[in-house]
């Protein structure tokens, strides 16, 4: 029987898709290709979580946001510093668990995004 073996992608609506893709490339190092971004190879290995939240959750930020992406990062502080320098809105709240540290920001179009630095 076939089964899901990972998340194949995360998709946002965007007012200016090319500009927003370039912003993610410049500020998070997400690979840039023609029309889409893709992770491939050993750098992309690790845990990917897929779960559902109650419809009235505030976890995604603003009420109209229906999805949120979580990016694994290798240095949460360095990524947050780069995003701050780029003028991104950063959530002052951070969370620390035995399995890693979490932080959030909003991209230029208002999508709330979660960052996760896993523990070794």
C-alpha positions as a printed Julia matrix, in Angstrom:
120×3 Matrix{Float64}:
   0.0    0.0     0.0
   1.3    3.44   -0.87
   1.92   5.99    1.9
   3.01   9.56    2.34
   6.77   9.82    3.01
   7.19  13.57    3.62
   5.79  16.99    2.81
   6.04  17.77   -0.87
   5.61  21.52   -0.57
   4.15  24.51    1.2
   2.22  27.06   -0.81
   1.19  30.64   -0.05
  -0.96  32.97   -2.08
   1.07  36.08   -2.92
   0.32  39.51   -4.35
   3.74  39.5    -6.03
   5.01  35.91   -6.22
   8.43  36.66   -7.77
   9.26  39.4    -5.25
   8.15  37.26   -2.31
  10.17  34.27   -3.57
  13.24  36.51   -3.91
  12.7   37.82   -0.35
  12.64  34.26    1.04
  15.8   33.46   -0.95
  17.66  36.56    0.25
  16.62  36.35    3.9
  16.26  32.62    4.6
  18.55  31.09    1.98
  15.74  29.09    0.39
  16.92  27.82   -3.01
  15.76  29.96   -5.92
  14.76  28.43   -9.24
  12.55  29.52  -12.09
   9.07  29.85  -10.62
   9.49  27.73   -7.49
  11.88  26.83   -4.69
  12.96  23.3    -3.93
  15.04  21.52   -1.28
  16.9   18.46   -2.45
  19.72  16.3    -1.11
  21.15  15.63    2.34
  20.78  19.23    3.59
  16.99  18.79    3.58
  16.94  15.69    5.8
  15.18  15.85    9.14
  11.79  15.73   10.75
   8.8   17.19    8.92
   5.53  17.49   10.85
   2.07  17.51    9.33
  -0.82  18.26   11.69
  -4.12  20.07   11.98
  -5.11  22.82   14.41
  -8.6   23.83   15.56
 -10.26  26.33   13.26
 -10.24  29.0    15.99
  -6.49  28.7    16.78
  -4.5   31.88   17.23
  -1.25  30.0    16.61
  -1.03  31.1    12.96
  -1.37  34.77   13.88
  -4.05  36.76   12.15
  -7.46  35.13   11.89
  -7.55  35.03    8.07
  -4.32  32.99    7.73
  -5.31  29.39    6.95
  -1.85  27.8     6.86
   1.64  28.27    8.26
   4.98  26.85    7.23
   7.65  25.71    9.69
  11.26  25.94    8.48
  14.06  23.96   10.15
  17.04  26.28   10.62
  20.63  25.63   11.67
  20.98  28.82   13.75
  17.8   30.47   14.98
  19.59  33.57   16.3
  21.43  34.18   13.02
  18.26  33.8    10.95
  16.34  36.14   13.27
  19.17  38.7    13.06
  19.07  38.6     9.25
  15.28  38.93    9.23
  15.46  41.87   11.65
  17.99  43.59    9.39
  15.65  42.98    6.45
  12.85  44.78    8.31
  10.71  41.7     8.97
   8.19  41.85   11.8
   9.48  39.44   14.47
   7.28  37.96   17.2
   9.06  38.76   20.49
   7.9   35.42   21.91
  10.25  32.45   21.59
   9.78  28.94   22.94
  12.4   26.44   24.07
  11.73  22.71   24.38
  13.92  19.61   24.78
  13.51  18.99   21.01
  14.37  22.53   19.91
  13.82  26.28   19.91
  11.01  28.09   18.08
  10.44  31.66   16.88
   8.03  33.37   14.47
   8.05  36.23   11.98
   5.78  37.71    9.31
   6.95  37.94    5.72
   6.42  41.15    3.67
   2.9   40.02    2.67
   1.78  39.22    6.22
   2.19  35.42    6.3
   3.17  34.24    9.79
   6.07  31.77    9.53
   7.54  29.51   12.21
  11.26  28.79   12.58
  12.59  25.72   14.38
  16.16  24.99   15.43
  16.16  21.29   16.38
  18.42  20.02   19.15
  21.1   17.52   18.21
